[in-house]
Amino acid sequence: MSRQKIIGWSRAAAFWLFWPALALVIWGEVIPATGIEIHAWDKLLHFLAYFGLSALAYRATGGGRKGIWAAAALAFLGGILEIVQGMVGRDMSFWDEVANTLGAATGALVAEAYLRLRPTIHRLLGAPDAK
């Protein structure tokens, strides 16, 4: 498989994985509390959800300005969902939005670092240089 096909496939995979992940995060944020507790730190869950969404969106858009706008849009969506939580019987939290925003920013930064370091990583691993 050629480098261009692999690059195209990875962008397409990020695009198609982004949408169900986004739906899952939205669903998780707006469903009314069921009494089921997840024994993990709530802010960490918010951070990881938006980290993953942002990294996928950054890769799907090819990075750069489009990726930054995608990360910013996800942080904004997180704020909207926090407001919606107050309308569906859940507690809004400023700190959840802080975790969302930090996760989105970190996901974009890690994705950008990967895209910039990819040729070096591939060279170190003996894989073909993919740009």
TORBA-41764 format. One record per residue: x, y, z of N, C-alpha, C, O in turn; residue number from 1; chain. Coordinates in Angstrom, 3 decimals. Atoms other than C-alpha are relative to their C-alpha. Layout:
BEGIN
+----------+----------+----------+----------+----------+----------+----------+----------+----------+----------+----------+----------+-----+--------+
!      npx !      npy !      npz !     capx !     capy !     capz !      cpx !      cpy !      cpz !      opx !      opy !      opz ! num ! cadena !
+----------+----------+----------+----------+----------+----------+----------+----------+----------+----------+----------+----------+-----+--------+
!        X !        Y !        Z !        X !        Y !        Z !        X !        Y !        Z !        X !        Y !        Z ! NUM !      A !
...
+----------+----------+----------+----------+----------+----------+----------+----------+----------+----------+----------+----------+-----+--------+
***
This chain:
BEGIN
+----------+----------+----------+----------+----------+----------+----------+----------+----------+----------+----------+----------+-----+--------+
!      npx !      npy !      npz !     capx !     capy !     capz !      cpx !      cpy !      cpz !      opx !      opy !      opz ! num ! cadena !
+----------+----------+----------+----------+----------+----------+----------+----------+----------+----------+----------+----------+-----+--------+
!    0.858 !   -1.175 !    0.000 !    0.000 !    0.000 !    0.000 !    0.903 !    1.236 !    0.000 !    1.855 !    1.312 !    0.777 !   1 !      A !
!   -0.835 !   -1.189 !    0.113 !    1.441 !    3.385 !   -0.977 !   -0.204 !    0.938 !    1.188 !   -1.200 !    0.863 !    1.907 !   2 !      A !
!    0.080 !   -0.968 !   -1.103 !    2.140 !    6.179 !    1.492 !   -1.256 !    0.864 !   -0.110 !   -1.937 !    1.107 !    0.886 !   3 !      A !
!    1.163 !   -0.867 !    0.185 !   -0.577 !    8.365 !   -0.003 !   -1.300 !   -0.720 !    0.355 !   -2.210 !   -0.118 !    0.925 !   4 !      A !
!    1.192 !    0.768 !   -0.349 !   -3.155 !    5.596 !    0.367 !   -0.127 !   -0.156 !    1.513 !   -1.223 !   -0.064 !    2.066 !   5 !      A !
!    0.025 !    0.138 !   -1.457 !   -2.168 !    5.064 !    4.004 !   -0.422 !    1.313 !    0.642 !   -1.239 !    1.321 !    1.562 !   6 !      A !
!    0.352 !   -1.312 !   -0.538 !   -2.386 !    8.802 !    4.702 !   -1.477 !    0.287 !   -0.233 !   -2.175 !    0.744 !    0.672 !   7 !      A !
!    1.415 !   -0.201 !    0.303 !   -5.749 !    9.026 !    2.966 !   -0.893 !   -0.886 !    0.850 !   -1.942 !   -0.451 !    1.325 !   8 !      A !
!    0.780 !    0.921 !   -0.823 !   -7.004 !    5.974 !    4.829 !   -0.061 !    0.483 !    1.434 !   -1.120 !    0.410 !    2.057 !   9 !      A !
!    0.012 !   -0.439 !   -1.395 !   -5.961 !    7.392 !    8.207 !   -0.870 !    1.237 !    0.189 !   -1.539 !    1.373 !    1.213 !  10 !      A !
!    0.891 !   -1.170 !   -0.093 !   -7.717 !   10.700 !    7.509 !   -1.450 !   -0.435 !   -0.077 !   -2.292 !    0.056 !    0.675 !  11 !      A !
!    1.375 !    0.489 !    0.132 !  -10.839 !    8.853 !    6.390 !   -0.436 !   -0.729 !    1.262 !   -1.567 !   -0.560 !    1.717 !  12 !      A !
!    0.338 !    0.716 !   -1.231 !  -10.726 !    6.603 !    9.450 !   -0.288 !    0.981 !    1.124 !   -1.243 !    0.794 !    1.878 !  13 !      A !
!    0.236 !   -1.012 !   -1.037 !  -10.434 !    9.642 !   11.734 !   -1.342 !    0.680 !   -0.218 !   -2.078 !    0.927 !    0.739 !  14 !      A !
!    1.277 !   -0.635 !    0.312 !  -13.378 !   11.263 !    9.948 !   -1.170 !   -0.885 !    0.415 !   -2.095 !   -0.427 !    1.085 !  15 !      A !
!    1.123 !    0.893 !   -0.280 !  -15.627 !    8.215 !   10.245 !   -0.083 !   -0.409 !    1.463 !   -1.181 !   -0.672 !    1.955 !  16 !      A !
!    0.029 !    0.315 !   -1.435 !  -14.637 !    7.428 !   13.843 !   -0.449 !    1.200 !    0.836 !   -0.990 !    1.037 !    1.930 !  17 !      A !
!    0.376 !   -1.211 !   -0.728 !  -15.234 !   11.038 !   14.882 !   -1.503 !    0.055 !    0.272 !   -1.915 !    0.385 !    1.384 !  18 !      A !
!    1.454 !   -0.192 !   -0.135 !  -19.008 !   10.970 !   14.297 !   -0.638 !   -0.888 !    1.060 !   -1.405 !   -0.369 !    1.871 !  19 !      A !
!    0.576 !    0.779 !   -1.105 !  -19.957 !    7.998 !   16.512 !    0.571 !    0.407 !    1.356 !   -0.133 !    0.359 !    2.364 !  20 !      A !
!   -0.584 !   -0.469 !   -1.260 !  -17.525 !    9.276 !   19.159 !   -0.699 !    1.270 !    0.461 !   -0.992 !    1.423 !    1.647 !  21 !      A !
!    0.706 !   -1.234 !   -0.339 !  -19.200 !   12.690 !   19.033 !   -1.397 !   -0.316 !    0.527 !   -1.831 !    0.252 !    1.529 !  22 !      A !
!    1.347 !    0.377 !   -0.444 !  -22.645 !   11.091 !   19.328 !    0.036 !   -0.594 !    1.402 !   -0.836 !   -0.308 !    2.224 !  23 !      A !
!   -0.124 !    0.616 !   -1.322 !  -21.483 !    9.057 !   22.326 !    0.263 !    1.062 !    1.077 !   -0.319 !    1.001 !    2.160 !  24 !      A !
!   -0.290 !   -1.055 !   -0.975 !  -20.070 !   12.130 !   24.091 !   -1.243 !    0.856 !    0.239 !   -1.566 !    1.170 !    1.385 !  25 !      A !
!    1.223 !   -0.800 !   -0.166 !  -23.229 !   14.162 !   23.434 !   -1.018 !   -0.772 !    0.820 !   -1.606 !   -0.229 !    1.755 !  26 !      A !
!    0.948 !    0.838 !   -0.730 !  -25.405 !   11.295 !   24.643 !    0.398 !   -0.079 !    1.473 !   -0.447 !    0.060 !    2.358 !  27 !      A !
!   -0.466 !    0.116 !   -1.382 !  -23.268 !   10.878 !   27.754 !   -0.172 !    1.276 !    0.795 !   -0.342 !    1.231 !    2.013 !  28 !      A !
!    0.124 !   -1.269 !   -0.716 !  -23.522 !   14.561 !   28.592 !   -1.446 !    0.441 !    0.222 !   -1.718 !    1.193 !    1.158 !  29 !      A !
!    1.365 !   -0.525 !   -0.128 !  -27.254 !   15.079 !   28.110 !   -1.033 !   -0.984 !    0.523 !   -2.147 !   -0.581 !    0.857 !  30 !      A !
!    1.005 !    0.917 !   -0.548 !  -28.946 !   11.887 !   29.260 !   -0.185 !    0.311 !    1.486 !    0.778 !    0.638 !    2.180 !  31 !      A !
!    0.218 !   -0.232 !   -1.437 !  -30.554 !   12.329 !   32.653 !    0.772 !   -1.012 !    0.827 !    0.973 !   -2.153 !    0.411 !  32 !      A !
!   -0.754 !    0.885 !   -0.894 !  -28.604 !   10.864 !   35.540 !   -0.854 !   -1.216 !    0.342 !   -2.036 !   -1.090 !    0.662 !  33 !      A !
!    0.736 !    1.243 !   -0.246 !  -29.580 !    7.228 !   36.057 !    0.313 !   -0.612 !    1.349 !   -0.284 !   -1.618 !    1.730 !  34 !      A !
!   -0.408 !    0.581 !   -1.269 !  -27.945 !    6.623 !   39.389 !    1.152 !   -0.958 !   -0.150 !    1.697 !   -1.438 !    0.844 !  35 !      A !
!   -1.152 !    0.856 !    0.241 !  -25.253 !    4.515 !   37.737 !    1.242 !    0.878 !    0.175 !    1.373 !    1.918 !   -0.471 !  36 !      A !
!   -1.203 !   -0.785 !   -0.246 !  -21.926 !    5.761 !   39.016 !    1.191 !   -0.663 !   -0.670 !    1.373 !   -1.879 !   -0.603 !  37 !      A !
!   -1.252 !    0.462 !    0.559 !  -18.689 !    5.454 !   37.149 !    1.069 !    0.422 !    0.984 !    1.193 !    1.606 !    1.295 !  38 !      A !
!   -1.002 !   -0.303 !   -1.013 !  -15.854 !    5.242 !   39.635 !    1.268 !    0.543 !   -0.652 !    2.303 !   -0.121 !   -0.701 !  39 !      A !
!   -1.150 !   -0.696 !    0.576 !  -13.551 !    7.682 !   37.919 !   -0.220 !    1.480 !    0.238 !   -1.344 !    1.923 !    0.472 !  40 !      A !
!    0.108 !   -1.423 !   -0.229 !  -12.831 !   11.320 !   38.327 !   -0.739 !    0.633 !   -1.173 !   -0.313 !    0.499 !   -2.320 !  41 !      A !
!    0.859 !   -0.583 !    1.021 !  -15.526 !   13.219 !   36.412 !    0.760 !    0.928 !   -0.939 !    0.546 !    0.892 !   -2.150 !  42 !      A !
!   -0.740 !   -0.956 !    0.844 !  -13.154 !   15.920 !   35.165 !    0.936 !   -0.736 !   -0.943 !    1.140 !   -0.297 !   -2.074 !  43 !      A !
!   -0.858 !    0.795 !    0.865 !  -10.788 !   13.276 !   33.804 !   -0.797 !   -0.570 !   -1.172 !   -0.307 !   -0.608 !   -2.301 !  44 !      A !
!    0.855 !    0.514 !    1.081 !  -13.663 !   11.752 !   31.820 !   -0.288 !    1.092 !   -1.025 !   -0.235 !    0.846 !   -2.230 !  45 !      A !
!    0.233 !   -1.120 !    0.919 !  -14.489 !   15.166 !   30.351 !    1.251 !    0.289 !   -0.823 !    1.176 !    0.446 !   -2.041 !  46 !      A !
!   -1.261 !   -0.280 !    0.686 !  -10.830 !   15.806 !   29.512 !    0.265 !   -1.041 !   -1.086 !    0.571 !   -0.689 !   -2.225 !  47 !      A !
!   -0.300 !    1.074 !    0.948 !  -10.383 !   12.417 !   27.830 !   -0.975 !   -0.028 !   -1.175 !   -0.575 !   -0.292 !   -2.308 !  48 !      A !
!    0.997 !   -0.012 !    1.082 !  -13.629 !   12.670 !   25.839 !    0.342 !    1.071 !   -1.027 !    0.329 !    0.808 !   -2.229 !  49 !      A !
!   -0.280 !   -1.100 !    0.926 !  -12.704 !   16.033 !   24.350 !    1.407 !   -0.100 !   -0.585 !    1.646 !    0.389 !   -1.689 !  50 !      A !
!   -1.324 !    0.282 !    0.549 !   -9.051 !   15.037 !   23.924 !   -0.148 !   -0.899 !   -1.227 !    0.389 !   -0.605 !   -2.295 !  51 !      A !
!    0.189 !    0.940 !    1.101 !  -10.124 !   12.099 !   21.766 !   -0.735 !    0.609 !   -1.169 !   -0.337 !    0.430 !   -2.320 !  52 !      A !
!    0.757 !   -0.646 !    1.081 !  -12.691 !   14.075 !   19.802 !    0.884 !    0.985 !   -0.765 !    0.878 !    1.013 !   -1.996 !  53 !      A !
!   -0.841 !   -1.004 !    0.634 !  -10.215 !   16.860 !   19.138 !    1.117 !   -0.629 !   -0.831 !    1.402 !   -0.169 !   -1.936 !  54 !      A !
!   -1.061 !    0.674 !    0.753 !   -7.416 !   14.527 !   18.070 !   -0.560 !   -0.599 !   -1.292 !    0.061 !   -0.488 !   -2.349 !  55 !      A !
!    0.632 !    0.545 !    1.210 !   -9.772 !   12.753 !   15.652 !   -0.358 !    1.106 !   -0.981 !   -0.096 !    0.985 !   -2.178 !  56 !      A !
!    0.397 !   -1.106 !    0.878 !  -11.124 !   16.043 !   14.293 !    1.227 !    0.650 !   -0.628 !    1.207 !    1.004 !   -1.807 !  57 !      A !
!   -1.227 !   -0.622 !    0.515 !   -7.620 !   17.472 !   13.918 !    0.574 !   -0.834 !   -1.135 !    0.980 !   -0.294 !   -2.164 !  58 !      A !
!   -0.525 !    0.884 !    1.044 !   -6.486 !   14.440 !   11.925 !   -0.923 !   -0.026 !   -1.210 !   -0.459 !   -0.011 !   -2.351 !  59 !      A !
!    0.952 !    0.067 !    1.107 !   -9.661 !   14.309 !    9.854 !    0.052 !    1.254 !   -0.870 !   -0.159 !    1.178 !   -2.080 !  60 !      A !
!   -0.064 !   -1.249 !    0.763 !   -9.268 !   17.953 !    8.825 !    1.371 !    0.234 !   -0.614 !    1.535 !    1.150 !   -1.419 !  61 !      A !
!   -1.346 !   -0.175 !    0.520 !   -5.580 !   17.563 !    8.049 !    0.845 !    0.940 !    0.828 !    1.990 !    1.226 !    0.475 !  62 !      A !
!   -0.754 !   -0.864 !   -0.900 !   -4.532 !   19.851 !   10.872 !   -0.017 !    1.451 !   -0.415 !   -0.886 !    1.882 !   -1.171 !  63 !      A !
!   -0.092 !   -1.415 !    0.329 !   -3.502 !   23.460 !   10.621 !   -1.176 !    0.801 !    0.534 !   -1.734 !    0.488 !    1.586 !  64 !      A !
!    1.093 !   -0.875 !   -0.424 !   -6.138 !   26.170 !   10.839 !   -1.329 !   -0.740 !    0.126 !   -2.098 !   -0.488 !    1.054 !  65 !      A !
!    1.252 !    0.765 !   -0.079 !   -8.986 !   23.758 !   10.116 !   -0.050 !   -0.833 !    1.282 !   -1.094 !   -0.930 !    1.927 !  66 !      A !
!   -0.061 !    0.793 !   -1.220 !   -7.859 !   21.543 !   12.974 !   -0.181 !    0.851 !    1.246 !   -0.833 !    0.438 !    2.204 !  67 !      A !
!    0.158 !   -0.917 !   -1.139 !   -7.614 !   24.507 !   15.336 !   -1.457 !    0.432 !    0.122 !   -2.007 !    0.474 !    1.223 !  68 !      A !
!    1.422 !   -0.372 !   -0.038 !  -11.119 !   25.631 !   14.364 !   -0.862 !   -1.161 !    0.494 !   -1.824 !   -0.949 !    1.232 !  69 !      A !
!    0.753 !    1.175 !   -0.459 !  -12.395 !   22.080 !   14.917 !    0.123 !   -0.156 !    1.512 !   -0.868 !   -0.431 !    2.189 !  70 !      A !
!   -0.207 !    0.098 !   -1.453 !  -10.859 !   22.000 !   18.415 !   -0.770 !    1.098 !    0.724 !   -1.382 !    0.850 !    1.763 !  71 !      A !
!    0.737 !   -1.111 !   -0.614 !  -12.336 !   25.419 !   19.209 !   -1.504 !   -0.266 !   -0.033 !   -2.211 !    0.022 !    0.933 !  72 !      A !
!    1.432 !    0.315 !    0.109 !  -15.754 !   24.290 !   17.960 !   -0.394 !   -1.067 !    1.015 !   -1.486 !   -1.011 !    1.580 !  73 !      A !
!    0.294 !    1.033 !   -0.998 !  -15.569 !   21.230 !   20.207 !   -0.046 !    0.587 !    1.398 !   -0.906 !    0.212 !    2.195 !  74 !      A !
!    0.026 !   -0.659 !   -1.313 !  -14.733 !   23.390 !   23.231 !   -1.298 !    0.795 !    0.147 !   -1.910 !    0.788 !    1.214 !  75 !      A !
!    1.253 !   -0.747 !   -0.023 !  -17.700 !   25.609 !   22.346 !   -1.185 !   -0.947 !    0.191 !   -2.089 !   -0.664 !    0.977 !  76 !      A !
!    1.062 !    0.999 !   -0.150 !  -19.940 !   22.540 !   21.968 !   -0.068 !   -0.503 !    1.433 !   -1.154 !   -0.708 !    1.974 !  77 !      A !
!   -0.025 !    0.434 !   -1.395 !  -18.823 !   21.405 !   25.410 !   -0.711 !    0.990 !    0.906 !   -1.427 !    0.594 !    1.826 !  78 !      A !
!    0.679 !   -1.029 !   -0.780 !  -20.014 !   24.723 !   26.835 !   -1.505 !   -0.040 !   -0.206 !   -2.273 !    0.080 !    0.748 !  79 !      A !
!    1.437 !    0.102 !    0.302 !  -23.373 !   24.414 !   25.085 !   -0.597 !   -1.214 !    0.713 !   -1.684 !   -1.131 !    1.285 !  80 !      A !
!    0.509 !    1.215 !   -0.648 !  -23.771 !   20.869 !   26.410 !   -0.076 !    0.163 !    1.513 !   -0.964 !   -0.402 !    2.151 !  81 !      A !
!    0.089 !   -0.271 !   -1.444 !  -23.022 !   22.065 !   29.945 !   -1.274 !    0.782 !    0.307 !   -1.930 !    0.516 !    1.314 !  82 !      A !
!    1.238 !   -0.767 !   -0.182 !  -25.890 !   24.562 !   29.593 !   -1.214 !   -0.918 !   -0.153 !   -2.164 !   -0.840 !    0.626 !  83 !      A !
!    1.103 !    0.941 !    0.231 !  -28.166 !   21.836 !   28.197 !   -0.161 !   -0.931 !    1.196 !   -1.283 !   -1.305 !    1.535 !  84 !      A !
!    0.094 !    0.873 !   -1.170 !  -27.329 !   19.655 !   31.203 !   -0.906 !    0.606 !    1.063 !   -1.654 !   -0.108 !    1.731 !  85 !      A !
!    0.868 !   -0.656 !   -0.977 !  -29.034 !   22.221 !   33.395 !   -1.467 !   -0.093 !   -0.356 !   -2.331 !    0.058 !    0.508 !  86 !      A !
!    1.388 !    0.090 !    0.463 !  -32.181 !   21.789 !   31.297 !   -0.556 !   -1.421 !    0.057 !   -1.764 !   -1.621 !   -0.065 !  87 !      A !
!    0.453 !    1.400 !    0.000 !  -32.317 !   17.988 !   31.538 !    0.152 !   -0.647 !    1.368 !    0.151 !   -1.872 !    1.487 !  88 !      A !
!   -0.055 !    0.536 !   -1.346 !  -31.980 !   17.629 !   35.278 !    1.378 !   -0.399 !    0.480 !    1.503 !   -1.107 !    1.480 !  89 !      A !
!   -1.369 !    0.275 !   -0.442 !  -28.202 !   17.393 !   35.510 !    0.629 !    1.297 !    0.457 !    0.103 !    2.378 !    0.194 !  90 !      A !
!   -0.681 !   -1.184 !   -0.510 !  -25.790 !   19.769 !   37.147 !    0.983 !    0.558 !   -1.021 !    1.837 !   -0.163 !   -1.538 !  91 !      A !
!   -0.991 !   -0.676 !    0.831 !  -23.949 !   22.302 !   35.012 !    1.249 !    0.191 !    0.844 !    1.173 !    0.309 !    2.067 !  92 !      A !
!   -1.231 !   -0.204 !   -0.744 !  -20.323 !   22.725 !   35.940 !    0.990 !    0.796 !   -0.840 !    1.354 !    0.399 !   -1.947 !  93 !      A !
!   -1.038 !   -0.797 !    0.647 !  -17.874 !   25.434 !   34.998 !    1.273 !   -0.823 !   -0.143 !    1.952 !   -0.735 !   -1.166 !  94 !      A !
!   -1.234 !    0.787 !    0.028 !  -15.035 !   23.025 !   35.836 !   -0.060 !   -1.133 !   -1.011 !    0.974 !   -1.547 !   -1.535 !  95 !      A !
!    0.127 !    0.978 !    1.080 !  -16.426 !   20.402 !   33.460 !    0.370 !    0.658 !   -1.327 !    1.039 !    0.047 !   -2.160 !  96 !      A !
!   -0.334 !   -0.706 !    1.236 !  -16.156 !   23.008 !   30.701 !    1.487 !    0.302 !   -0.079 !    2.074 !    0.255 !   -1.159 !  97 !      A !
!   -1.454 !   -0.197 !   -0.009 !  -12.605 !   23.816 !   31.760 !    0.691 !   -1.293 !   -0.441 !    1.617 !   -1.259 !   -1.251 !  98 !      A !
!   -0.575 !    1.291 !    0.390 !  -11.787 !   20.099 !   31.460 !   -0.242 !   -0.282 !   -1.484 !    0.647 !   -0.786 !   -2.171 !  99 !      A !
!    0.305 !    0.170 !    1.423 !  -13.541 !   19.972 !   28.053 !    0.964 !    0.804 !   -0.861 !    1.531 !    0.289 !   -1.825 ! 100 !      A !
!   -0.848 !   -0.903 !    0.786 !  -11.549 !   22.947 !   26.765 !    1.459 !   -0.440 !    0.046 !    2.140 !   -0.447 !   -0.979 ! 101 !      A !
!   -1.378 !    0.480 !   -0.105 !   -8.230 !   21.661 !   28.106 !    0.196 !   -1.292 !   -0.795 !    1.235 !   -1.481 !   -1.427 ! 102 !      A !
!   -0.085 !    1.237 !    0.774 !   -8.942 !   18.248 !   26.567 !    0.037 !    0.269 !   -1.494 !    0.832 !   -0.335 !   -2.214 ! 103 !      A !
!    0.026 !   -0.335 !    1.427 !   -9.790 !   19.759 !   23.172 !    1.323 !    0.623 !   -0.440 !    1.853 !    0.279 !   -1.496 ! 104 !      A !
!   -1.261 !   -0.654 !    0.346 !   -6.678 !   21.950 !   23.191 !    1.159 !   -0.999 !    0.005 !    2.002 !   -0.989 !   -0.892 ! 105 !      A !
!   -1.085 !    0.982 !   -0.096 !   -4.403 !   19.115 !   24.300 !   -0.080 !   -1.020 !   -1.127 !    0.945 !   -1.416 !   -1.683 ! 106 !      A !
!    0.167 !    0.940 !    1.114 !   -5.863 !   16.729 !   21.719 !    0.518 !    0.581 !   -1.303 !    1.180 !   -0.111 !   -2.077 ! 107 !      A !
!   -0.485 !   -0.650 !    1.220 !   -5.161 !   19.233 !   18.951 !    1.521 !    0.137 !    0.026 !    2.184 !   -0.077 !   -0.989 ! 108 !      A !
!   -1.462 !   -0.144 !   -0.107 !   -1.628 !   19.869 !   20.240 !    0.719 !   -1.326 !   -0.213 !    1.741 !   -1.379 !   -0.896 ! 109 !      A !
!   -0.624 !    1.321 !    0.160 !   -0.814 !   16.160 !   20.447 !   -0.112 !   -0.459 !   -1.458 !    0.838 !   -1.015 !   -2.010 ! 110 !      A !
!    0.171 !    0.377 !    1.406 !   -2.252 !   15.557 !   16.965 !    0.956 !    0.791 !   -0.893 !    1.540 !    0.232 !   -1.821 ! 111 !      A !
!   -0.942 !   -0.821 !    0.779 !   -0.191 !   18.456 !   15.567 !    1.422 !   -0.481 !    0.207 !    2.193 !   -0.569 !   -0.749 ! 112 !      A !
!   -1.347 !    0.512 !   -0.274 !    2.933 !   17.151 !   17.276 !    0.240 !   -1.296 !   -0.764 !    1.315 !   -1.503 !   -1.327 ! 113 !      A !
!   -0.142 !    1.249 !    0.745 !    2.312 !   13.736 !   15.751 !    0.189 !    0.280 !   -1.491 !    1.073 !   -0.298 !   -2.123 ! 114 !      A !
!   -0.111 !   -0.284 !    1.430 !    1.787 !   15.184 !   12.268 !    1.371 !    0.580 !   -0.344 !    1.928 !    0.272 !   -1.398 ! 115 !      A !
!   -1.320 !   -0.588 !    0.258 !    5.021 !   17.186 !   12.546 !    1.130 !   -1.012 !    0.209 !    2.140 !   -0.983 !   -0.495 ! 116 !      A !
!   -1.060 !    0.966 !   -0.320 !    7.029 !   14.325 !   14.039 !   -0.141 !   -1.316 !   -0.753 !    0.733 !   -2.178 !   -0.661 ! 117 !      A !
!    0.266 !    1.263 !    0.682 !    5.540 !   11.584 !   11.867 !    1.173 !   -0.481 !   -0.861 !    1.531 !   -1.656 !   -0.779 ! 118 !      A !
!   -1.130 !    0.507 !    0.797 !    8.456 !   11.461 !    9.386 !    1.133 !   -0.549 !    0.867 !    1.723 !   -1.578 !    0.539 ! 119 !      A !
!   -1.057 !    0.461 !   -0.901 !   10.949 !   11.126 !   12.245 !   -0.400 !   -1.308 !    0.674 !    0.411 !   -2.230 !    0.767 ! 120 !      A !
!    0.484 !    1.222 !   -0.645 !    8.825 !    8.507 !   14.033 !    0.062 !   -1.170 !   -0.973 !    0.511 !   -2.259 !   -0.614 ! 121 !      A !
!   -0.010 !    1.070 !    0.986 !    8.444 !    6.492 !   10.841 !    1.425 !   -0.415 !   -0.338 !    1.706 !   -1.600 !   -0.517 ! 122 !      A !
!   -1.397 !    0.312 !    0.287 !   12.162 !    6.739 !   10.130 !    0.601 !   -0.841 !    1.130 !    1.308 !   -1.814 !    0.870 ! 123 !      A !
!   -0.520 !    0.745 !   -1.153 !   13.005 !    5.527 !   13.659 !   -0.545 !   -1.421 !    0.052 !    0.152 !   -2.346 !    0.467 ! 124 !      A !
!    0.628 !    1.324 !   -0.027 !   10.581 !    2.614 !   13.313 !    0.288 !   -0.800 !   -1.266 !   -0.109 !   -1.960 !   -1.378 ! 125 !      A !
!   -0.323 !    0.697 !    1.251 !   11.880 !    1.736 !    9.852 !   -1.147 !   -0.014 !   -0.975 !   -1.094 !   -0.736 !   -1.971 ! 126 !      A !
!    1.135 !   -0.080 !    0.913 !    8.550 !    2.583 !    8.217 !    0.285 !    1.051 !   -1.068 !    1.139 !    1.917 !   -0.875 ! 127 !      A !
!   -0.202 !   -1.019 !    1.038 !    8.332 !    4.582 !    4.994 !   -0.384 !    1.378 !    0.530 !   -1.301 !    1.504 !    1.341 ! 128 !      A !
!    0.288 !   -1.374 !   -0.399 !    8.357 !    8.355 !    5.465 !   -1.336 !    0.429 !   -0.580 !   -1.502 !    0.485 !   -1.798 ! 129 !      A !
!    1.342 !   -0.397 !    0.441 !    4.715 !    9.488 !    5.329 !   -0.204 !    1.465 !    0.329 !   -0.060 !    1.885 !    1.477 ! 130 !      A !
!    0.258 !   -1.430 !   -0.234 !    3.919 !   13.149 !    4.881 !   -1.448 !    0.308 !   -0.182 !   -1.859 !    1.459 !   -0.028 ! 131 !      A !
+----------+----------+----------+----------+----------+----------+----------+----------+----------+----------+----------+----------+-----+--------+
***
